[in-house]
Every structure is written in C-alpha cells, then in structure tokens.
Amino acid sequence: MMSSKKRPLPEPKDKDTHDVCKKNKSTTSAPPINQYDGWKVPSNNYTIPTISSQNNNTITPESFYNEYIRQRKPVVLRDMTTSSSPLLSDLSKLTKWKDINYLKSQVNPKQTVMVEQRSSCSNPTKSTFGNGYEIPMTFPQFASLIASGNDDRHYLTTQDVHSNSDGRPDLMSPLMKYLQHDFPLQPRIMGNLIPQNINLWMGSSREGVSSGLHHDYHDNLYIVIKGTKRFRLYSPHDTEWMYTRGKLGKVHPNGRINYQGEETTAFGADLKSDMAARAAKRKEDAEQMLEEAERAVEEGVEGADQLLEEAEVELEMAMDDIIDAEVDDDDDDNDDEKVYETFGDERKRVVDKTVKDPNNFSKVKPHMLDDTDVLTESYPDFLNATAAYCTVQEGDILYLPASWFHEVTSYGGQNGHLAMNYWFHPPDGESFEHPYSTDFWPNDYKDRFGK
C-alpha cells in the first residue's frame, strides 16, 4: 500500500497531461479544468463500503440512485446475484454462466471473438492487459483455453460493436446477442439510467493478472460470476495526477472526462450529435408554436399577429440550426476512414473498436503503483492521489461511477474468472425520475427499443 502522507505539489514533469492545467492556474477568468463535485475518497487506503445480502431488501432503485449514483459514490453489493431480493432477481440467470459448457452451447460455434493477448508473464512492464493487442479466435477455441486452467495470457474484454440499420452503435457485440435472453437491458437497480454497452469479461489466472490503471467513460455495474476481482480506485478528483496517455481537456462535474479533441457533454453525448438533437427539438417546438399562432390569428385573438411573426422568426432560426448541424456532420463523414466487418450475410460498420494505447489509460504501470521511489523519480504527482480498495467476489456486484480510475487484478481457480458488466450513460440530472439534464439519451433509447 502507498503511504497516506501527501507530498507538496511539485512542478509537473510530464507535459502530456499537465500543460493545460498549468495554463489555467495562471488565468483567473478561465474555468478550472477539473470541475468534479462528486464523492471523493476521504483517506488513503480507504475501503469501499459494502451492502450485504442481509439488508438488501431495504434498497430501492430510488434510494440507490440518491445515495450512490447521484453522489458518484462506488459501492459493493455483497452476494447479490444469489439473493432473494426482488430488486436483483432479474440478474439471477447469470449464475448459469458459471458452467462454461452452457456458454458454449448458447453461442454459434463459428462466432469469432477478439481476445486480448499479453506478451509476457515474466516482464512486469508488459504483463498487463489494456494495451489493445488482440488476436482473433472462435469463442469455442477461447473457451477451451480457459477451461484448461493453464492459460493466463489471453483475456476476453470489450468486443467491437457494429452500427445498427440507422448508423447508431449497437448496445452489445454479436457475442452478447447470443446470450441476451439471460439478462435485462435495464436492470431494475439502475432505475432510469440508459445503457450504453453490455460486455463479457473472461480469463484464467490463479496468481492474478492486472488490467492496468485506467478509467471508463460510463457508469459501470460490474457483476462477478466466477473468481475474484481486486480493485484499486481513484476518484475523478485526482485526474490531474493520473498521467493519462491522452491530453486532458476537461472533467465535468459528474466526473465525465474529456480529452482534447474528444469533447462531449457531461452526459456523454458527442457535441455534434447533441447539437443536432437540440436543433431538431427546437424545430419541433417552433412548428408547434407556429401552428398555435396561426390558429390564434384565425380566431382573431388579440396580439396574434405578433405571436405569428415571432413564431416564423423562431422557425427560421431553428432551420438554420438544422442546417448548421448537417454541415458539421458532413464535414466529418469521410467513408474512407470507416471500418467494416462482415456479420452473417450483412456488411456492418464498426463504430466502437478497440484501439491500441487508448487515452484513458495511465502511464503508471501496475508494478509501479506501490513503489514510492519509482513514482518519485518518474511520476511524482501520482503520490498526491488518494487510493481506495475493494474486493469483489463471486456473486458480488460493484457499482462504479464514470471516470473513476481503477486497476483490477483478476483471480480465478481452475475454472477461471468471469464477469459481466453494463455501462450506462453518466447522469447529470437532479432526480431519480430525470437523471439527465436533457432527453437526448431517453429519447434515443425509446426510439430504438420502444421503452
């Protein structure tokens, strides 16, 4: 464990992350880069709180939202997937996945998966995952490797996601679609949050293998089905000390991290997509305003002519917004840079593909995390970060808000380790009923799934 004593803040040595922060310190009128205002780790080596199965009947989706999701506070739900709680009964079928033969029976034997491969178990600088080095194999081939209990070099992580018929990302990879009869798209415990992606994590390591220190961009509901996962966590409050590969642009109040060139809204929408959605909503409202004004003119309502003029101006401005959004979209629509894959008889575009050396990973390697001498020499600012820990065992669920940095060590016995997770668009709203500041994601989900 690292010492809980904080060092005085040194001058940054790594310009990749810190140049922007340094500029803002000298510019009083500029907003801070890090605007995170959620829950922070209160002390070093802190243990994340646990809710046991004995008192889980007191949890409701609304109370879970108010105490943990809205506060941006991680929590472990202990021994939940086997409990009798109605709140979690919609996840109970996942226990069938402990039988690897069951999984193999549900997936097309020709289904190819991309499996991350680490190059060496003896070299600590190369023995972690998270570098984006992948090899293809069929799911049965990979499952057989895991079943052997002798392979800890391969790990099934996030799979490439294709676009659907209207160009939007699918909610899950082709692999997960074979298994979707065993889980809900929206688990009850997450209330009104909108899912972004659903994944399977599968590997084999008796001595433990690290994911590498990184953050995700979405709220995470992480369900351990087999094995044990040891998490080391840092809140978005410590983003400047994490030495990320990407150049930090902004940390939103809800923790959503943006890198330069990858700006989003706080709830995770691409700025241009959000612009288009807002333009469409403005046009819809303007058309309704115009219709009401025309009706008022016909009925001779006093002041109706002025209302009609205002409505016509508003509609014209809304149409200008529509055109601006379409022009921005056309500028980025370079088909030569898109990646396509064949799935069945269809050729589908890959819209969420694993990349090498992603921005959201730290340059601080797992073997350095507790080495004060190495950190002092190479990554001194990291010593200012405040670490928390938790262990997630078979049957446990971890709720982890967006952009919490985590390094996960996975342990599995002879049968390997297995987890499933949901990612949800991070909330930035004020209530359980309306977790987002706009209807962008709720409308998108309703349009796609009718819910």
VOFI-789246 format. One record per residue (C-alpha): residue number from 1; residue in three letters; x, y, z. Coordinates in nm, 3 decimals. Layout:
<pts>
   seq   type        xx        yy        zz
   NUM    ala         X         Y         Z
...
</pts>
This chain:
<pts>
   seq   type        xx        yy        zz
     1    met     0.000     0.000     0.000
     2    met     0.115     0.354    -0.060
     3    ser     0.190     0.588     0.225
     4    ser    -0.104     0.809     0.324
     5    lys     0.125     1.109     0.364
     6    lys     0.076     1.365     0.088
     7    arg     0.372     1.533    -0.078
     8    pro     0.377     1.906    -0.159
     9    leu     0.267     1.958    -0.517
    10    pro     0.575     1.961    -0.743
    11    glu     0.614     2.128    -1.075
    12    pro     0.473     1.885    -1.337
    13    lys     0.740     1.687    -1.523
    14    asp     0.505     1.518    -1.766
    15    lys     0.369     1.781    -2.005
    16    asp     0.128     1.545    -2.180
    17    thr    -0.134     1.589    -1.910
    18    his    -0.033     1.893    -1.713
    19    asp     0.042     2.180    -1.955
    20    val    -0.326     2.267    -1.984
    21    cys    -0.369     2.265    -1.605
    22    lys    -0.067     2.493    -1.563
    23    lys    -0.209     2.750    -1.803
    24    asn    -0.540     2.758    -1.618
    25    lys    -0.371     2.821    -1.285
    26    ser    -0.239     3.150    -1.421
    27    thr    -0.564     3.255    -1.588
    28    thr    -0.815     3.372    -1.330
    29    ser    -1.103     3.410    -1.578
    30    ala    -1.082     3.056    -1.717
    31    pro    -1.292     2.782    -1.558
    32    pro    -1.095     2.503    -1.388
    33    ile    -1.006     2.201    -1.595
    34    asn    -1.132     1.970    -1.321
    35    gln    -1.489     2.058    -1.221
    36    tyr    -1.570     1.729    -1.046
    37    asp    -1.801     1.781    -0.749
    38    gly    -1.895     1.423    -0.658
    39    trp    -1.788     1.200    -0.372
    40    lys    -1.415     1.179    -0.306
    41    val    -1.207     0.918    -0.129
    42    pro    -1.184     1.050     0.232
    43    ser    -0.848     0.893     0.324
    44    asn    -0.574     0.686     0.166
    45    asn    -0.617     0.308     0.167
    46    tyr    -0.991     0.357     0.222
    47    thr    -1.220     0.053     0.192
    48    ile    -1.522     0.098    -0.035
    49    pro    -1.848     0.040     0.158
    50    thr    -2.043    -0.283     0.119
    51    ile    -2.415    -0.359     0.124
    52    ser    -2.470    -0.715     0.240
    53    ser    -2.741    -0.951     0.119
    54    gln    -2.891    -0.949     0.471
    55    asn    -3.009    -0.588     0.436
    56    asn    -3.057    -0.565     0.060
    57    asn    -3.437    -0.569     0.095
    58    thr    -3.416    -0.211     0.219
    59    ile    -3.271    -0.094    -0.113
    60    thr    -3.496     0.056    -0.379
    61    pro    -3.390     0.188    -0.721
    62    glu    -3.465     0.540    -0.598
    63    ser    -3.269     0.507    -0.273
    64    phe    -2.977     0.351    -0.463
    65    tyr    -2.982     0.642    -0.708
    66    asn    -2.991     0.909    -0.437
    67    glu    -2.727     0.756    -0.210
    68    tyr    -2.478     0.625    -0.465
    69    ile    -2.542     0.713    -0.830
    70    arg    -2.623     1.079    -0.776
    71    gln    -2.342     1.116    -0.519
    72    arg    -2.097     0.944    -0.762
    73    lys    -2.005     0.702    -0.486
    74    pro    -1.882     0.345    -0.551
    75    val    -2.037     0.059    -0.353
    76    val    -2.011    -0.321    -0.342
    77    leu    -2.334    -0.523    -0.328
    78    arg    -2.228    -0.840    -0.148
    79    asp    -2.355    -1.183    -0.255
    80    met    -2.640    -1.033    -0.453
    81    thr    -2.693    -1.244    -0.763
    82    thr    -2.789    -1.543    -0.547
    83    ser    -3.005    -1.346    -0.302
    84    ser    -3.384    -1.348    -0.294
    85    ser    -3.416    -0.971    -0.337
    86    pro    -3.681    -0.878    -0.598
    87    leu    -3.461    -0.585    -0.690
    88    leu    -3.190    -0.817    -0.823
    89    ser    -3.393    -1.118    -0.935
    90    asp    -3.367    -1.003    -1.297
    91    leu    -2.993    -1.086    -1.281
    92    ser    -3.030    -1.434    -1.130
    93    lys    -2.997    -1.620    -1.463
    94    leu    -2.633    -1.511    -1.484
    95    thr    -2.542    -1.785    -1.238
    96    lys    -2.591    -2.033    -1.526
    97    trp    -2.283    -1.882    -1.691
    98    lys    -2.057    -2.044    -1.430
    99    asp    -2.086    -2.356    -1.645
   100    ile    -1.857    -2.289    -1.942
   101    asn    -2.029    -2.564    -2.139
   102    tyr    -2.356    -2.374    -2.104
   103    leu    -2.195    -2.064    -2.253
   104    lys    -2.052    -2.263    -2.542
   105    ser    -2.393    -2.416    -2.610
   106    gln    -2.553    -2.072    -2.642
   107    val    -2.302    -1.920    -2.886
   108    asn    -2.266    -2.002    -3.253
   109    pro    -1.951    -2.221    -3.274
   110    lys    -1.830    -2.010    -3.566
   111    gln    -1.861    -1.684    -3.375
   112    thr    -1.525    -1.506    -3.378
   113    val    -1.410    -1.301    -3.081
   114    met    -1.116    -1.068    -3.043
   115    val    -0.908    -1.180    -2.747
   116    glu    -0.656    -0.952    -2.582
   117    gln    -0.312    -1.109    -2.551
   118    arg    -0.031    -1.007    -2.322
   119    ser     0.319    -1.078    -2.444
   120    ser     0.499    -1.194    -2.130
   121    cys     0.426    -1.313    -1.778
   122    ser     0.784    -1.253    -1.659
   123    asn     0.825    -0.892    -1.769
   124    pro     0.619    -0.669    -1.537
   125    thr     0.615    -0.382    -1.787
   126    lys     0.442    -0.596    -2.050
   127    ser     0.242    -0.847    -1.848
   128    thr    -0.076    -0.644    -1.808
   129    phe    -0.376    -0.608    -2.033
   130    gly    -0.517    -0.280    -2.160
   131    asn    -0.269    -0.227    -2.445
   132    gly    -0.512    -0.317    -2.721
   133    tyr    -0.312    -0.611    -2.860
   134    glu    -0.576    -0.857    -2.982
   135    ile    -0.591    -1.181    -3.177
   136    pro    -0.899    -1.345    -3.334
   137    met    -1.027    -1.692    -3.246
   138    thr    -1.363    -1.863    -3.229
   139    phe    -1.547    -1.849    -2.898
   140    pro    -1.525    -2.229    -2.851
   141    gln    -1.148    -2.211    -2.904
   142    phe    -1.115    -1.940    -2.642
   143    ala    -1.349    -2.118    -2.400
   144    ser    -1.139    -2.432    -2.430
   145    leu    -0.824    -2.235    -2.341
   146    ile    -0.992    -2.106    -2.027
   147    ala    -1.135    -2.447    -1.936
   148    ser    -0.784    -2.595    -1.944
   149    gly    -0.692    -2.381    -1.644
   150    asn    -0.340    -2.330    -1.781
   151    asp    -0.377    -2.011    -1.983
   152    asp    -0.332    -1.668    -1.829
   153    arg    -0.209    -1.484    -2.139
   154    his    -0.549    -1.435    -2.301
   155    tyr    -0.843    -1.231    -2.180
   156    leu    -1.182    -1.167    -2.335
   157    thr    -1.256    -0.797    -2.286
   158    thr    -1.475    -0.547    -2.472
   159    gln    -1.571    -0.665    -2.818
   160    asp    -1.607    -0.446    -3.127
   161    val    -1.957    -0.306    -3.168
   162    his    -2.127    -0.263    -3.505
   163    ser    -2.366     0.005    -3.620
   164    asn    -2.734    -0.077    -3.649
   165    ser    -2.953    -0.001    -3.951
   166    asp    -2.960     0.373    -3.885
   167    gly    -2.588     0.406    -3.812
   168    arg    -2.605     0.418    -3.433
   169    pro    -2.389     0.184    -3.221
   170    asp    -2.546    -0.146    -3.121
   171    leu    -2.598    -0.195    -2.749
   172    met    -2.384    -0.508    -2.748
   173    ser    -2.145    -0.713    -2.959
   174    pro    -2.255    -1.012    -3.170
   175    leu    -2.125    -1.242    -2.892
   176    met    -2.350    -1.088    -2.628
   177    lys    -2.654    -1.106    -2.855
   178    tyr    -2.638    -1.485    -2.829
   179    leu    -2.668    -1.452    -2.450
   180    gln    -2.914    -1.165    -2.414
   181    his    -3.204    -1.393    -2.317
   182    asp    -3.031    -1.433    -1.977
   183    phe    -3.021    -1.066    -1.874
   184    pro    -3.234    -0.749    -1.893
   185    leu    -3.132    -0.448    -2.098
   186    gln    -3.209    -0.225    -1.799
   187    pro    -3.156    -0.395    -1.461
   188    arg    -3.402    -0.269    -1.200
   189    ile    -3.138    -0.148    -0.959
   190    met    -3.013     0.115    -1.206
   191    gly    -3.351     0.284    -1.227
   192    asn    -3.381     0.521    -1.521
   193    leu    -3.020     0.521    -1.639
   194    ile    -2.981     0.442    -2.009
   195    pro    -2.744     0.155    -2.101
   196    gln    -2.460     0.227    -2.342
   197    asn    -2.296    -0.115    -2.375
   198    ile    -2.303    -0.467    -2.224
   199    asn    -1.991    -0.685    -2.205
   200    leu    -1.842    -1.018    -2.101
   201    trp    -1.502    -1.048    -1.928
   202    met    -1.342    -1.390    -1.922
   203    gly    -0.995    -1.517    -1.839
   204    ser    -0.786    -1.759    -1.636
   205    ser    -0.524    -1.660    -1.380
   206    arg    -0.459    -1.828    -1.047
   207    glu    -0.189    -1.582    -0.938
   208    gly    -0.368    -1.270    -1.054
   209    val    -0.337    -1.058    -1.366
   210    ser    -0.379    -0.681    -1.389
   211    ser    -0.598    -0.476    -1.619
   212    gly    -0.368    -0.175    -1.598
   213    leu    -0.473     0.155    -1.439
   214    his    -0.744     0.328    -1.643
   215    his    -1.090     0.482    -1.629
   216    asp    -1.407     0.416    -1.824
   217    tyr    -1.633     0.683    -1.969
   218    his    -1.962     0.543    -1.837
   219    asp    -2.119     0.430    -1.511
   220    asn    -2.030     0.066    -1.452
   221    leu    -2.239    -0.214    -1.299
   222    tyr    -1.981    -0.493    -1.269
   223    ile    -2.112    -0.840    -1.185
   224    val    -1.862    -1.111    -1.085
   225    ile    -1.990    -1.457    -1.182
   226    lys    -1.673    -1.660    -1.117
   227    gly    -1.344    -1.581    -0.945
   228    thr    -1.236    -1.271    -0.753
   229    lys    -1.155    -0.917    -0.860
   230    arg    -0.936    -0.685    -0.653
   231    phe    -0.996    -0.316    -0.733
   232    arg    -0.770    -0.019    -0.662
   233    leu    -0.968     0.304    -0.718
   234    tyr    -0.909     0.678    -0.755
   235    ser    -1.186     0.936    -0.796
   236    pro    -1.204     1.183    -1.088
   237    his    -1.092     1.444    -0.835
   238    asp    -0.740     1.301    -0.883
   239    thr    -0.745     1.304    -1.264
   240    glu    -0.455     1.550    -1.294
   241    trp    -0.230     1.314    -1.100
   242    met    -0.303     1.006    -1.312
   243    tyr    -0.061     1.069    -1.603
   244    thr    -0.313     0.964    -1.866
   245    arg    -0.197     0.888    -2.220
   246    gly    -0.448     1.138    -2.354
   247    lys    -0.411     1.512    -2.304
   248    leu    -0.670     1.622    -2.051
   249    gly    -0.934     1.865    -2.176
   250    lys    -1.197     1.879    -1.903
   251    val    -1.352     1.690    -1.614
   252    his    -1.728     1.755    -1.594
   253    pro    -1.896     1.799    -1.252
   254    asn    -2.034     1.442    -1.272
   255    gly    -1.683     1.307    -1.340
   256    arg    -1.707     1.253    -1.717
   257    ile    -1.353     1.305    -1.850
   258    asn    -1.287     1.468    -2.187
   259    tyr    -0.955     1.462    -2.368
   260    gln    -0.855     1.728    -2.616
   261    gly    -1.020     1.651    -2.948
   262    glu    -1.280     1.422    -2.781
   263    glu    -1.517     1.672    -2.622
   264    thr    -1.861     1.555    -2.507
   265    thr    -2.145     1.681    -2.293
   266    ala    -2.149     1.586    -1.924
   267    phe    -2.394     1.305    -2.004
   268    gly    -2.158     1.168    -2.269
   269    ala    -2.315     1.276    -2.596
   270    asp    -2.094     1.383    -2.885
   271    leu    -2.121     1.762    -2.911
   272    lys    -2.233     1.746    -3.274
   273    ser    -2.494     1.480    -3.202
   274    asp    -2.622     1.685    -2.912
   275    met    -2.627     1.992    -3.137
   276    ala    -2.834     1.804    -3.395
   277    ala    -3.076     1.676    -3.130
   278    arg    -3.122     2.022    -2.983
   279    ala    -3.178     2.166    -3.332
   280    ala    -3.442     1.902    -3.407
   281    lys    -3.618     1.973    -3.076
   282    arg    -3.609     2.348    -3.143
   283    lys    -3.762     2.293    -3.488
   284    glu    -4.035     2.073    -3.340
   285    asp    -4.119     2.336    -3.075
   286    ala    -4.111     2.617    -3.334
   287    glu    -4.350     2.431    -3.563
   288    gln    -4.592     2.382    -3.274
   289    met    -4.556     2.750    -3.182
   290    leu    -4.629     2.848    -3.543
   291    glu    -4.936     2.622    -3.558
   292    glu    -5.077     2.774    -3.240
   293    ala    -5.006     3.128    -3.363
   294    glu    -5.182     3.062    -3.695
   295    arg    -5.484     2.925    -3.508
   296    ala    -5.488     3.235    -3.288
   297    val    -5.485     3.462    -3.596
   298    glu    -5.779     3.271    -3.746
   299    glu    -5.970     3.311    -3.421
   300    gly    -5.894     3.683    -3.402
   301    val    -5.706     3.664    -3.074
   302    glu    -5.558     3.997    -2.969
   303    gly    -5.181     4.012    -3.032
   304    ala    -5.191     3.701    -3.251
   305    asp    -5.016     3.876    -3.540
   306    gln    -4.718     3.948    -3.316
   307    leu    -4.712     3.586    -3.198
   308    leu    -4.720     3.468    -3.560
   309    glu    -4.427     3.690    -3.651
   310    glu    -4.225     3.565    -3.355
   311    ala    -4.307     3.204    -3.441
   312    glu    -4.195     3.250    -3.801
   313    val    -3.864     3.401    -3.683
   314    glu    -3.813     3.116    -3.436
   315    leu    -3.879     2.854    -3.704
   316    glu    -3.634     3.023    -3.938
   317    met    -3.367     3.023    -3.667
   318    ala    -3.441     2.657    -3.588
   319    met    -3.398     2.566    -3.954
   320    asp    -3.063     2.746    -3.954
   321    asp    -2.959     2.530    -3.658
   322    ile    -3.064     2.218    -3.850
   323    ile    -2.853     2.321    -4.150
   324    asp    -2.552     2.401    -3.928
   325    ala    -2.574     2.059    -3.765
   326    glu    -2.597     1.883    -4.100
   327    val    -2.298     2.073    -4.238
   328    asp    -2.087     1.978    -3.935
   329    asp    -2.187     1.615    -3.979
   330    asp    -2.100     1.618    -4.350
   331    asp    -1.755     1.761    -4.276
   332    asp    -1.669     1.457    -4.063
   333    asp    -1.830     1.199    -4.290
   334    asn    -1.519     1.050    -4.450
   335    asp    -1.617     0.697    -4.554
   336    asp    -1.257     0.608    -4.640
   337    glu    -1.166     0.611    -4.269
   338    lys    -1.450     0.382    -4.160
   339    val    -1.400     0.017    -4.071
   340    tyr    -1.639    -0.253    -4.187
   341    glu    -1.680    -0.618    -4.092
   342    thr    -1.898    -0.895    -4.234
   343    phe    -2.153    -1.033    -3.990
   344    gly    -2.363    -1.315    -4.129
   345    asp    -2.491    -1.200    -4.466
   346    glu    -2.454    -0.832    -4.375
   347    arg    -2.165    -0.591    -4.401
   348    lys    -2.170    -0.374    -4.091
   349    arg    -1.968    -0.072    -3.992
   350    val    -1.761    -0.096    -3.673
   351    val    -1.846     0.209    -3.463
   352    asp    -1.682     0.114    -3.132
   353    lys    -1.350    -0.057    -3.195
   354    thr    -1.069    -0.141    -2.954
   355    val    -0.765     0.081    -3.010
   356    lys    -0.402     0.048    -2.904
   357    asp    -0.271     0.272    -2.627
   358    pro    -0.608     0.437    -2.552
   359    asn    -0.623     0.784    -2.397
   360    asn    -0.797     0.666    -2.081
   361    phe    -0.506     0.451    -1.957
   362    ser    -0.242     0.574    -1.715
   363    lys     0.127     0.567    -1.799
   364    val     0.189     0.444    -1.445
   365    lys     0.228     0.067    -1.473
   366    pro     0.075    -0.164    -1.212
   367    his     0.413    -0.277    -1.075
   368    met     0.494     0.090    -1.001
   369    leu     0.179     0.171    -0.803
   370    asp     0.329     0.089    -0.461
   371    asp     0.690     0.179    -0.542
   372    thr     0.742     0.523    -0.388
   373    asp     1.099     0.553    -0.518
   374    val     0.999     0.487    -0.879
   375    leu     0.699     0.720    -0.853
   376    thr     0.908     0.998    -0.701
   377    glu     1.154     0.973    -0.987
   378    ser     0.919     0.925    -1.283
   379    tyr     0.562     1.016    -1.181
   380    pro     0.587     1.237    -0.870
   381    asp     0.238     1.388    -0.894
   382    phe     0.082     1.043    -0.863
   383    leu     0.178     1.044    -0.495
   384    asn    -0.086     1.313    -0.439
   385    ala    -0.369     1.076    -0.536
   386    thr    -0.587     0.908    -0.272
   387    ala    -0.646     0.534    -0.321
   388    ala    -0.943     0.321    -0.220
   389    tyr    -0.979    -0.057    -0.241
   390    cys    -1.243    -0.325    -0.262
   391    thr    -1.262    -0.697    -0.332
   392    val    -1.548    -0.821    -0.550
   393    gln    -1.613    -1.192    -0.518
   394    glu    -1.835    -1.446    -0.693
   395    gly    -2.194    -1.326    -0.665
   396    asp    -2.096    -0.964    -0.584
   397    ile    -2.176    -0.651    -0.783
   398    leu    -1.968    -0.333    -0.794
   399    tyr    -2.125    -0.002    -0.886
   400    leu    -1.851     0.229    -1.017
   401    pro    -1.937     0.579    -1.143
   402    ala    -1.796     0.709    -1.472
   403    ser    -1.430     0.808    -1.486
   404    trp    -1.323     0.653    -1.158
   405    phe    -0.971     0.528    -1.225
   406    his    -0.927     0.162    -1.143
   407    glu    -0.667    -0.111    -1.162
   408    val    -0.825    -0.455    -1.146
   409    thr    -0.640    -0.773    -1.056
   410    ser    -0.837    -1.083    -1.157
   411    tyr    -0.800    -1.417    -0.984
   412    gly    -0.954    -1.744    -1.094
   413    gly    -0.912    -2.101    -0.981
   414    gln    -0.920    -2.399    -1.212
   415    asn    -1.242    -2.269    -1.371
   416    gly    -1.107    -1.922    -1.445
   417    his    -1.273    -1.588    -1.375
   418    leu    -1.584    -1.448    -1.540
   419    ala    -1.772    -1.119    -1.512
   420    met    -2.039    -0.931    -1.698
   421    asn    -2.085    -0.558    -1.692
   422    tyr    -2.324    -0.288    -1.801
   423    trp    -2.207     0.059    -1.895
   424    phe    -2.462     0.340    -1.859
   425    his    -2.453     0.695    -1.988
   426    pro    -2.339     0.904    -1.689
   427    pro    -2.622     1.104    -1.529
   428    asp    -2.602     1.479    -1.488
   429    gly    -2.961     1.549    -1.381
   430    glu    -3.113     1.626    -1.046
   431    ser    -3.363     1.349    -0.980
   432    phe    -3.428     0.976    -0.997
   433    glu    -3.711     1.034    -1.246
   434    his    -3.495     1.257    -1.468
   435    pro    -3.129     1.153    -1.427
   436    tyr    -3.020     1.350    -1.737
   437    ser    -3.028     1.724    -1.798
   438    thr    -3.182     1.667    -2.143
   439    asp    -3.391     1.396    -2.309
   440    phe    -3.111     1.307    -2.552
   441    trp    -3.045     0.953    -2.422
   442    pro    -3.401     0.870    -2.306
   443    asn    -3.536     0.968    -2.648
   444    asp    -3.263     0.772    -2.825
   445    tyr    -3.338     0.460    -2.619
   446    lys    -3.713     0.494    -2.668
   447    asp    -3.668     0.536    -3.042
   448    arg    -3.453     0.222    -3.063
   449    phe    -3.623    -0.010    -2.817
   450    gly    -3.968     0.139    -2.761
   451    lys    -3.905     0.176    -2.387
</pts>
